[in-house]
Amino acid sequence: MPRRFSLFPLLPTLPLLLFWPLLALCADSAPSFDFDKAQATLKEVSRQIKAKKMSAQHTAEAVRELEQLRGGAQTCIEDTGALITRLEEETASLGSPGPHDSPETVKERRSLEKRKQAQQVTLSECRLALTLATRVGNELDEYGRQLQKEGVLSRTGSLDRRFTASLSSAGDVVRQWATYLRERSGLGDLGLAQLLPLALLVLGGGVAAARISRPLFAHRAAPASRASFTLAGGLLVGAAFLGYIFHEEAAMPYTPWLLLALATALLALATLRLRTLRWSMAPALSSGSLLATATLAIVLLFSSRLQLDSYPAAQESLYLGQSLLLCLLALTICRLFWPLTLHGNLARLEAWRRPTLIAATLALLAAEFAGFRNLTVVVLLGLLGTALVASMLRFALLFIERAIGGLLPGRYRWQRRLRDRLGLLPDDSLPSITWLLVLGRILAWALALRLFLDFWGVPEATLKKVHLVLLDGFTLGDLRVVPARLVLGVLIFAVGWTVFAWLRMRMERQWLDRAGFSQSAQDTLVTMTGYCGFALALLFGLATAGFSFSNLAVIAGALSVGIGFGMQNIVNNFVSGLIILFERPIKRGDWIRIGTTEGHVQKISVRSTLIKTFDRADVIVPNSELISGQVTNMTLNDSLGRLIVPVGVAYGTDIELVRRLLLEIAASMEEVINDGSAPQPAVFFLTFGPSSLDFELRCHLHHIDTRLAVKSAINFEIDRLFRQHGIAIPFPQQEVYIKEFPFPGGASASSPPAAPTPREGGDARG
């Protein structure tokens, strides 16, 4: 019958859903659990295990039945325990029994005690059923491992016998295959409500693969490679959807495996034309041999998933076909790896490479001809599955790197369009891209490990234990570690951080400007939004990962001790940053002076403030210094400022002319305020200096940031106009009068020269 989805059967359950809390409070008994039926089922499974009459399919069905039984027993234990606790609370509310109790109270107490005893019996039965189910489950797991081991090492018949048996029953083979293909496809069980989403998903997967394939393939690649990649994407999505629909069935139909095999074959064909993959052994590998090996391996993988227990003739023909596939596959692998050469540390094994390859191929062929088909299948599927998983992992890691990591630089056109729609500038970066890359790699490696274990035939019980460790976690002392919750918590943190970072950018560039907020208010809201968003994303991530917030009291106590000893400055700067953000004594873009540091405020965070000086140096100032120290803010309330230009003229200059010229210069400057919104420019005759008459031109500017440029322009005009009108700007001059200057011999400049003395031993002549 086709499967249809209808809301009509759900209508009678609406009152139950609406009044479920009231019904839960008024319930007097736990959900029914048939202990006798569960015990009979466990005995039957245990008997079959001891008799060793269970096949692999029956073992899988028994495992699912035991899982359901364990789940029902566990639910019964929890609900019955909760009901017993409620009955004990009701009994305690009646008070301690005494001689003065009313008959109604005594009757109510007895009724509660009887109900409690009945529920305790039920609780004991549920616990016993859970214990028995766990024990039988362990026996079933051990039997499954033994059955798998015997199946791998068992001899299923030689190749010639299978060939003869298939020829003798050719008619039955054809009829059984036709019946199997018609009955086990699973498509007939799908209704319109499932076929329509399947078609849409296949179409969407193909379109997405087509968009992805554009930058991956070289321009010279044939269109068939891109088409195969596109079809592979659609088939993979369809296989995943059908696998989700049929995953609860004991024997899954072959359609999901067929779609998966076709998609994998198309991917193998497309991978040969990828320009982004660089194989270390690519020059020596033959493309034809590689494609043939991949095709044979995929066909073998698909055929191993077919369930033909009810079709003996078709199953025998399938075994024959698999044997032929195995022989061809072994020869193809030998041909594929024959021309390779070992390099590096493995070069010393080059002499043994080809003999070993020949020996392994002959061993596989001999095992297959002798009838050890299961062993050959396990070995070849394991080796080829490992190679296939490695290729898929390499491709997945490449895709994650290009799809997610490429969002930072905008490597491809669709990534640049996405950045434009998000309002990101070329220099903007999303802080959580690295986290998403790490998570993507972790998930890719986890999926590759899961497929690796599946290809090597790891028992289902072992895989379930691995799943339980990943989903339910393990205990380290008193700490419960759940890997799946940790990964989900990191994912929520990364996505939340990205969303809040994007909201912060949009607020800063668009929303707050349109709302009419001032620049300082915008900076405060943007900064607080960033920190609050990070805190919320962290809290949600920790809560999802299983972090217990009851430990925050211990952490707060440790932080208080740390603050008291070594974190005083950090907390002081943090509180000062909050004061600056809310009180706003300084804001981004202000011209401030603190100590010897002067410049513009570039960024205000909760710990420090970044100041860019006029020498283009970045100075990081702790916020506590801005709060506790003296800060000069040149542009706190407005950008207006006063400019003072001193000038001196020579004595005797016409001072009225000087005054008029200075006022004309101030009136000609655009940055000087002359419209009456500030005091008008004025000239002050300050003093009679030692060598000049000292004046000052005082005016107000629209933007104090232009003070140096305006002062320079005014000085240029003063020099030009004063030269034009013959006004001299004096400079200090001093005359030095030397009263006495000593000469050699003790004479001075003010005494007359001494008369010459006659030489000794000569005449004294005039």
C-alpha positions in Angstrom: 0.0 0.0 0.0 1.3 3.5 -0.7 2.3 5.5 2.3 0.2 8.6 2.8 0.5 11.4 5.3 -2.8 12.6 6.7 -3.7 14.9 9.5 -7.1 13.4 10.1 -6.0 10.5 12.4 -4.3 13.2 14.5 -7.5 15.1 15.2 -8.7 12.8 18.1 -5.3 13.3 19.8 -5.6 17.1 19.9 -7.5 17.2 23.3 -5.0 14.8 24.7 -2.2 17.2 23.6 -3.9 20.2 25.0 -4.7 18.6 28.4 -1.6 16.5 28.6 -0.1 18.4 31.7 -3.4 17.9 33.6 -3.6 14.2 32.6 0.0 13.7 33.7 -0.7 15.1 37.1 -3.8 13.0 37.5 -2.3 9.7 36.3 -2.4 7.0 38.9 -0.5 4.3 37.1 2.7 4.0 35.0 2.5 3.1 31.3 1.8 -0.6 30.8 4.7 -2.9 30.3 3.9 -6.6 29.5 6.4 -8.4 31.6 5.2 -11.9 30.6 5.4 -11.1 26.9 8.9 -9.6 27.3 10.0 -12.7 29.3 8.7 -15.0 26.7 10.5 -13.1 23.9 13.8 -13.2 25.9 13.5 -16.9 26.4 12.8 -17.6 22.7 15.8 -15.5 21.6 18.0 -17.2 24.2 16.8 -20.7 23.0 17.6 -19.8 19.4 21.1 -18.6 20.4 21.8 -21.8 22.2 20.5 -23.9 19.3 22.5 -21.8 16.8 19.6 -21.6 14.4 19.7 -17.9 13.7 20.9 -16.4 10.4 22.5 -13.0 10.1 19.2 -11.4 9.1 17.4 -13.0 12.0 20.1 -11.9 14.3 19.7 -8.3 13.1 16.0 -8.5 13.7 16.5 -9.9 17.2 18.9 -7.1 18.0 16.3 -4.5 17.0 13.6 -6.3 19.1 15.9 -6.4 22.1 16.6 -2.7 21.7 12.9 -1.9 21.7 12.4 -4.1 24.8 15.2 -2.4 26.6 13.8 1.0 25.8 10.4 0.0 27.0 11.8 -1.4 30.3 13.8 1.7 30.9 10.8 3.9 30.3 8.8 1.8 32.6 11.4 2.1 35.3 11.6 5.9 35.0 7.8 6.4 35.0 7.1 3.9 37.8 9.8 5.5 39.9 8.3 8.9 39.4 4.8 7.6 40.3 6.1 5.9 43.5 7.8 9.2 44.5 4.5 11.0 44.0 2.6 8.5 46.1 5.2 8.8 48.9 4.7 12.6 48.8 0.9 12.2 49.0 1.3 9.8 52.0 3.7 12.2 53.7 1.2 15.0 53.2 -1.3 13.1 55.3 1.0 13.3 58.3 2.2 10.6 60.7 -0.4 8.0 61.6 -1.9 8.5 65.1 -4.9 7.4 67.2 -6.8 10.6 66.5 -6.8 10.2 62.6 -10.2 10.3 61.0 -11.6 7.2 59.2 -11.2 9.0 55.8 -7.5 9.7 56.5 -6.9 6.1 57.5 -8.7 4.8 54.4 -6.8 7.2 52.1 -3.4 6.1 53.7 -4.2 2.4 53.1 -5.2 3.1 49.5 -2.0 4.9 48.9 0.1 2.1 50.5 -1.7 -0.5 48.3 -1.0 1.5 45.1 2.6 2.0 46.2 3.1 -1.7 46.7 1.6 -2.5 43.3 3.9 0.0 41.6 6.9 -1.4 43.5 6.0 -4.9 42.1 5.8 -3.4 38.6 9.2 -1.6 39.2 10.8 -4.9 40.2 9.5 -6.6 37.1 10.7 -3.8 34.8 14.2 -3.9 36.4 14.3 -7.7 36.0 13.3 -7.4 32.4 16.0 -4.8 31.7 18.6 -7.0 33.4 17.5 -10.1 31.4 17.4 -8.1 28.1 20.9 -6.8 28.7 22.2 -10.3 29.4 20.5 -11.8 26.3 21.8 -8.8 24.3 25.3 -9.6 25.3 24.8 -13.2 24.3 23.4 -12.1 21.0 26.3 -9.8 20.3 28.8 -12.6 21.0 26.7 -15.0 18.8 26.8 -12.3 16.0 30.5 -12.0 16.2 31.0 -15.7 16.1 28.5 -16.0 13.2 30.4 -13.3 11.3 33.7 -15.0 11.9 32.4 -18.4 10.8 30.9 -16.7 7.7 34.1 -15.1 6.7 36.2 -18.2 7.1 33.5 -20.6 5.7 33.8 -22.3 2.3 30.8 -21.6 0.2 31.6 -23.7 -2.8 34.1 -23.6 -5.7 33.7 -21.3 -8.7 33.0 -24.2 -11.2 30.2 -25.6 -9.0 28.5 -22.3 -8.8 28.8 -21.8 -12.6 27.2 -25.3 -13.2 24.4 -24.7 -10.7 23.6 -21.3 -12.2 23.4 -22.8 -15.7 21.1 -25.6 -14.6 18.6 -23.2 -13.0 18.7 -20.4 -15.5 14.9 -20.1 -15.7 14.5 -19.9 -11.9 17.3 -17.3 -11.8 15.5 -15.0 -14.3 12.1 -15.3 -12.6 13.5 -14.8 -9.1 15.5 -11.7 -10.2 12.5 -10.2 -11.8 10.4 -10.8 -8.7 13.1 -9.4 -6.5 13.5 -6.3 -8.6 9.8 -5.7 -8.6 9.1 -6.4 -4.9 12.2 -5.1 -3.2 12.7 -1.7 -5.0 10.7 0.1 -2.3 9.4 2.7 -4.8 6.0 1.2 -4.8 5.7 1.8 -1.0 6.1 5.6 -1.5 3.2 7.9 -1.8 2.8 11.3 -3.3 3.9 13.0 -0.1 7.2 11.3 -0.4 7.8 11.2 -4.1 7.4 14.9 -4.4 10.1 15.8 -1.8 12.3 13.1 -3.4 12.0 14.8 -6.8 12.6 18.2 -5.3 15.6 17.1 -3.3 17.2 15.3 -6.3 16.7 18.5 -8.4 18.1 20.7 -5.7 21.1 18.5 -5.2 21.9 18.5 -8.9 21.6 22.3 -9.1 23.9 22.7 -6.1 26.4 20.3 -7.5 26.3 22.1 -10.8 27.1 25.4 -9.1 29.9 23.8 -7.1 31.4 22.1 -10.1 32.2 25.4 -12.0 35.3 26.4 -10.2 36.5 22.8 -9.5 36.9 21.7 -13.1 39.5 22.9 -15.6 38.3 24.9 -18.5 39.4 22.2 -20.9 37.4 19.5 -19.1 34.7 17.8 -21.1 31.1 18.7 -20.4 30.5 15.0 -19.6 32.6 15.4 -16.4 30.5 18.3 -15.1 27.3 16.5 -16.1 28.4 13.4 -14.2 29.3 15.6 -11.1 25.8 17.2 -11.3 24.0 13.9 -11.6 26.1 12.5 -8.7 25.0 15.4 -6.4 21.3 14.8 -7.2 21.6 11.0 -6.7 23.5 11.4 -3.4 20.7 13.5 -2.0 18.1 11.1 -3.2 19.9 8.1 -1.7 20.2 9.9 1.6 16.4 10.7 1.6 15.4 7.2 0.7 17.8 5.8 3.3 16.1 8.0 5.9 12.7 6.7 4.9 13.6 3.0 5.0 16.2 3.0 7.8 13.8 1.4 10.3 13.1 -1.6 8.1 14.9 -4.8 8.8 15.9 -5.3 5.2 16.4 -2.0 3.4 15.3 -2.0 -0.3 18.0 -1.9 -2.9 17.0 1.5 -4.3 19.0 3.7 -1.9 22.1 1.5 -2.5 21.6 1.6 -6.2 21.4 5.4 -6.2 24.5 5.6 -3.9 26.4 3.3 -6.2 25.5 5.3 -9.3 26.4 8.5 -7.6 29.8 7.1 -6.4 30.6 5.9 -9.9 29.8 9.3 -11.4 31.9 11.0 -8.8 34.8 8.6 -9.6 34.5 9.5 -13.2 34.4 13.3 -12.4 37.3 13.1 -10.0 39.7 12.2 -12.9 39.0 15.7 -14.3 39.3 17.8 -11.2 42.0 20.5 -11.5 42.2 21.1 -7.8 43.3 17.6 -6.8 47.0 16.7 -7.1 47.7 13.1 -6.6 51.3 12.2 -5.7 51.2 9.1 -7.9 49.0 10.6 -10.7 51.7 10.6 -13.5 52.2 6.8 -13.1 48.5 5.9 -12.7 46.5 4.9 -15.8 43.2 6.7 -16.0 41.6 3.7 -17.6 42.7 1.3 -15.0 41.8 3.7 -12.2 38.3 4.1 -13.6 37.9 0.4 -14.2 39.0 -0.4 -10.6 36.6 2.2 -9.2 33.7 0.9 -11.3 34.2 -2.7 -10.3 34.6 -1.8 -6.7 31.4 0.2 -6.7 29.5 -2.6 -8.4 30.9 -5.1 -5.8 29.9 -2.8 -2.9 26.4 -2.5 -4.3 25.9 -6.2 -4.8 27.1 -7.0 -1.3 24.1 -5.0 0.1 21.4 -7.0 -1.7 19.3 -9.3 0.5 18.5 -12.4 -1.4 17.9 -14.9 1.4 14.4 -15.7 0.1 15.6 -16.1 -3.5 18.1 -19.1 -3.6 18.6 -19.3 -7.3 19.1 -15.5 -7.7 21.4 -15.6 -4.7 23.5 -18.3 -6.3 23.8 -16.3 -9.5 24.8 -13.3 -7.4 27.5 -15.3 -5.8 28.8 -16.3 -9.2 28.8 -12.7 -10.4 30.6 -11.5 -7.4 33.2 -14.2 -7.9 33.8 -13.0 -11.4 33.9 -9.4 -10.2 36.5 -10.3 -7.6 38.7 -12.0 -10.1 38.5 -9.1 -12.5 39.1 -6.6 -9.7 42.2 -8.4 -8.4 43.7 -8.4 -11.9 42.8 -4.8 -12.5 44.3 -3.7 -9.2 47.5 -5.6 -10.1 47.6 -3.8 -13.5 46.9 -0.4 -11.8 49.7 -0.5 -9.3 52.2 -2.4 -11.6 53.9 0.7 -13.1 54.2 2.6 -9.8 57.6 3.3 -8.2 58.4 3.6 -4.5 60.3 6.7 -3.4 61.9 8.1 -0.3 62.2 5.7 2.7 60.3 3.0 0.8 62.8 2.9 -2.1 64.6 -0.1 -0.5 61.4 -2.2 -0.9 61.3 -1.6 -4.6 62.7 -5.0 -5.4 59.9 -6.7 -3.4 57.0 -4.6 -4.7 56.1 -6.4 -7.9 56.6 -10.0 -6.5 54.5 -9.1 -3.5 51.8 -7.7 -5.8 51.8 -10.8 -7.9 51.7 -13.1 -4.8 48.8 -11.1 -3.3 46.8 -11.3 -6.5 47.4 -15.0 -6.9 46.4 -15.6 -3.3 43.1 -13.8 -3.8 42.4 -15.6 -7.0 43.2 -19.0 -5.4 41.0 -18.3 -2.4 38.2 -17.3 -4.7 38.5 -20.4 -6.9 38.7 -22.6 -3.8 35.4 -21.3 -2.5 36.5 -18.9 0.2 34.5 -16.1 -1.4 33.5 -14.4 1.9 37.2 -14.0 2.9 38.0 -12.6 -0.5 35.1 -10.2 -0.4 36.1 -8.9 3.1 39.7 -8.3 2.1 39.0 -6.7 -1.2 36.1 -4.6 0.1 38.2 -3.5 3.0 41.1 -2.4 0.8 39.0 -0.8 -1.9 36.7 0.7 0.7 39.7 2.2 2.4 40.9 3.7 -0.9 37.5 5.0 -1.6 37.1 6.5 1.8 40.5 8.2 1.5 39.5 9.7 -1.9 36.2 10.9 -0.5 37.8 12.3 2.6 40.3 14.2 0.4 37.6 15.6 -1.7 35.4 16.5 1.3 38.3 18.3 3.0 39.0 20.2 -0.2 35.3 21.1 -0.5 35.2 22.3 3.1 38.3 24.4 2.6 37.0 26.0 -0.6 33.4 26.4 0.4 33.8 27.6 4.0 37.4 29.0 4.0 36.8 30.8 0.7 34.2 33.0 2.4 37.0 35.0 4.0 38.7 36.3 0.8 35.6 35.8 -1.4 37.4 33.4 -3.7 34.5 32.5 -5.9 31.7 34.6 -7.4 29.0 33.1 -5.3 31.0 33.8 -2.2 31.5 37.4 -3.3 27.8 37.8 -3.9 27.1 36.3 -0.5 29.5 38.8 1.1 27.8 41.6 -0.7 24.4 40.6 0.4 25.6 40.3 4.0 27.0 43.9 3.7 30.6 42.8 4.3 33.5 44.9 3.0 36.5 43.3 1.4 38.6 43.7 4.6 35.9 42.4 6.9 36.3 38.9 8.4 33.9 36.6 10.2 35.6 35.5 13.4 34.0 32.0 13.6 35.0 30.8 10.1 38.0 29.0 11.7 35.7 27.2 14.1 33.4 26.1 11.3 36.4 24.9 9.3 37.6 22.8 12.3 34.1 21.4 12.8 33.7 20.5 9.2 37.0 18.7 9.2 36.1 16.8 12.4 32.8 15.7 10.9 34.5 14.6 7.7 37.0 12.5 9.6 34.3 11.0 11.8 32.2 10.0 8.8 35.3 8.6 7.1 36.1 6.5 10.2 32.5 5.2 10.3 32.7 4.1 6.7 36.1 2.6 7.2 34.8 0.4 10.0 31.8 -0.5 7.9 33.9 -1.5 4.9 36.1 -3.8 7.0 33.0 -5.6 8.4 33.1 -4.5 12.0 30.2 -6.2 13.8 27.0 -4.2 14.3 27.3 -4.5 18.1 30.7 -2.8 18.1 29.4 0.0 15.9 26.5 0.5 18.3 29.0 0.7 21.2 30.9 3.3 19.2 27.7 5.2 18.6 26.8 5.0 22.3 30.1 6.4 23.2 29.7 9.3 20.8 26.1 10.0 21.6 25.8 9.1 25.3 29.5 9.9 26.2 31.8 8.4 28.7 32.8 9.2 32.3 36.2 10.6 33.4 36.0 10.6 37.2 33.0 12.7 38.1 33.0 14.3 34.6 30.6 13.2 31.9 32.0 13.8 28.4 29.7 13.5 25.4 31.6 14.0 22.2 28.4 14.7 20.1 27.2 17.4 22.5 30.7 18.9 22.5 30.7 19.2 18.7 27.2 20.5 18.7 28.0 23.1 21.4 31.0 24.3 19.4 28.8 24.5 16.3 26.2 26.6 18.1 28.9 28.9 19.5 30.5 29.4 16.1 27.2 30.1 14.4 25.9 32.3 17.2 29.2 34.3 17.2 29.0 34.7 13.4 25.4 35.9 13.6 26.1 38.5 16.3 29.3 39.7 14.5 27.2 40.2 11.4 24.5 42.0 13.4 27.1 44.2 14.9 28.5 45.2 11.5 25.0 46.0 10.2 24.2 48.1 13.3 27.4 50.0 12.9 27.0 50.8 9.2 23.3 51.1 8.5 20.7 50.6 11.2 21.9 53.0 13.8 22.7 55.7 11.3 19.1 55.5 10.0 17.8 55.6 13.5 19.4 58.9 14.1 21.7 58.0 17.0 24.8 60.0 17.7 28.2 58.6 17.0 29.0 58.1 20.6 25.7 56.3 21.2 26.4 54.1 18.1 29.8 53.1 19.4 28.4 52.2 22.8 25.5 50.1 21.3 27.8 48.4 18.9 30.4 47.5 21.5 27.9 46.2 24.0 26.1 44.2 21.3 29.4 42.6 20.4 30.3 41.6 23.9 26.7 40.5 24.8 26.4 38.5 21.7 29.7 36.7 22.4 28.6 36.0 25.9 25.2 34.6 24.8 26.8 32.4 22.1 29.3 31.1 24.7 26.5 30.4 27.2 24.3 28.6 24.7 27.3 26.6 23.4 28.3 25.6 27.0 24.8 24.7 27.8 24.5 22.5 24.7 27.8 20.9 25.4 26.5 19.8 28.8 28.4 22.3 31.0 26.8 22.5 34.5 26.3 26.1 35.5 26.0 25.0 39.1 29.8 25.1 39.1 29.7 28.9 38.5 29.6 29.5 42.2 32.9 27.8 42.6 34.3 29.7 39.6 33.0 33.0 41.0 34.6 32.3 44.4 37.9 31.6 42.7 37.6 34.7 40.6 36.9 36.8 43.7 40.1 35.5 45.3 42.0 36.2 42.1 40.6 39.7 41.9 41.6 40.4 45.4 45.2 39.4 44.7 46.3 39.7 41.1 43.4 40.9 38.9 42.7 44.3 40.4 44.1 46.2 37.4 42.1 44.1 35.0 38.8 44.6 36.8 39.6 48.3 37.3 40.1 48.7 33.6 37.0 46.7 32.8 34.8 48.8 35.1 36.4 52.0 33.7 35.6 50.8 30.2 32.0 50.3 31.1 31.9 53.8 32.6 33.4 55.3 29.5 30.9 53.5 27.3 27.9 54.7 29.2 29.0 58.1 30.5 30.9 58.9 27.3 33.4 61.4 28.5 35.3 60.5 25.4 34.1 59.0 22.2 35.6 57.6 19.0 37.1 60.4 16.9 37.7 62.9 19.8 40.9 64.8 20.0 42.3 64.2 23.5 45.4 64.9 25.4 46.5 62.7 28.3 49.9 63.3 29.8 52.4 63.5 26.9 50.0 61.6 24.5 47.9 63.6 22.1 45.8 62.3 19.2 42.5 61.0 18.1 40.5 58.2 19.7 40.3 55.3 17.3 38.6 52.5 19.4 37.1 52.1 22.8 36.9 48.6 24.3 36.1 47.4 27.8 39.8 47.1 28.8 41.7 49.8 26.9 41.4 52.7 24.5 43.3 53.0 21.2 44.7 56.5 20.4 46.3 57.4 17.1 48.8 60.2 17.5 49.6 62.8 14.9 52.8 60.9 14.1 50.5 58.0 13.1 51.6 55.9 16.1 49.0 53.7 17.9 49.0 54.2 21.7 47.0 51.8 23.9 45.9 53.5 27.1 44.3 51.6 29.9 40.8 52.8 30.7 41.6 53.3 34.4 44.0 56.2 33.4 41.3 57.9 31.4 38.9 57.8 34.4 41.3 58.5 37.3 43.6 60.9 35.4 43.2 64.4 33.9 42.2 64.2 30.3 41.8 67.2 27.9 39.1 66.6 25.3 39.3 69.1 22.6 36.1 67.9 20.9 33.9 66.7 23.7 30.6 68.6 23.0 31.4 70.1 19.6 34.2 70.6 17.2 34.5 74.4 17.7 37.8 75.8 19.0 39.7 79.1 19.4 42.8 80.0 17.5 45.4 82.6 18.8 48.0 84.0 16.3 50.6 86.3 17.9 52.4 88.8 15.8 54.8 91.8 16.5 55.4 95.0 14.4 58.2 97.6 14.6 57.8 100.7 16.6 56.3 103.5 14.6 54.0 101.3 12.6 50.5 102.4 11.9 48.6 100.2 14.4 45.2 100.8 12.9 46.5 99.5 9.6 47.8 96.4 11.4 44.4 95.9 13.0 42.6 96.2 9.7 44.9 93.8 7.9 44.6 91.2 10.5 40.8 91.3 10.5 40.8 91.1 6.7 42.9 88.0 6.9 40.6 86.4 9.4 37.5 87.2 7.3 39.1 85.6 4.2 39.6 82.2 5.8 36.8 79.7 5.3 37.5 77.8 8.5 37.2 80.9 10.6 33.7 81.6 12.0 32.4 85.0 10.8 28.6 84.3 10.8 28.0 85.3 14.4 27.5 81.7 15.7 30.7 82.3 17.7 32.6 85.4 18.9 33.8 87.4 15.9 37.5 87.6 15.2 39.3 90.2 17.3 42.7 91.9 17.4 44.3 92.7 20.8 47.2 95.1 21.4 48.8 93.3 24.2 52.0 95.2 25.2 54.9 97.3 24.2 57.6 94.7 23.8 61.4 95.2 24.1 61.7 95.4 20.3 58.2 95.3 18.9 54.5 96.2 19.4 52.8 92.8 20.3 49.4 92.0 18.9 47.2 88.9 18.9 44.6 87.8 16.4 41.9 85.6 18.1 39.3 83.8 16.1 37.1 80.7 16.4 37.2 77.8 13.9 34.5 75.4 12.8 36.8 72.4 13.3 39.6 72.6 15.8 41.2 69.7 14.0 42.3 72.2 11.3 44.0 74.5 13.8 47.6 74.0 12.5 46.6 74.3 8.9 44.6 77.5 9.5 47.3 79.0 11.6 49.9 78.3 8.9 47.6 79.9 6.2 47.1 83.0 8.4 50.9 83.4 8.9 51.5 83.2 5.1 48.9 85.9 4.6 50.3 88.1 7.3 53.8 87.9 5.8 52.5 88.7 2.3 50.3 91.7 3.3 52.8 93.1 5.7 55.4 93.1 2.9 53.0 94.7 0.5 52.2 97.5 3.0 55.7 98.0 4.2 55.1 96.8 7.7 58.2 95.5 9.3 58.2 92.6 11.7 61.2 93.3 14.0 63.5 90.8 15.6 65.5 91.3 18.8 68.9 93.3 18.2 71.6 94.2 20.7 74.7 96.3 20.4 77.7 95.1 22.3 80.2 97.7 23.6 83.5 96.3 24.7 84.9 98.6 27.4 88.2 96.8 27.8 89.9 94.1 25.8 93.1 92.6 27.2 96.1 92.3 24.8 99.0 89.9 25.2 101.6 91.2 27.6 99.0 92.8 30.0 98.1 95.8 27.9 94.5 96.8 27.5 92.6 98.5 24.7 92.1 101.7 26.6 95.8 102.4 27.8 98.4 104.1 25.4 101.1 101.9 24.0 104.4 101.7 25.9 107.6 103.4 24.5 110.2 101.1 23.0 113.2 100.4 25.2 116.8 100.3 23.8 118.3 96.9 23.2 120.9 95.7 25.5 124.4 96.4 24.4 123.5 98.9 21.7 123.3 102.7 21.1 120.4 104.7 22.1 119.5 106.5 19.0 116.3 108.4 18.0 
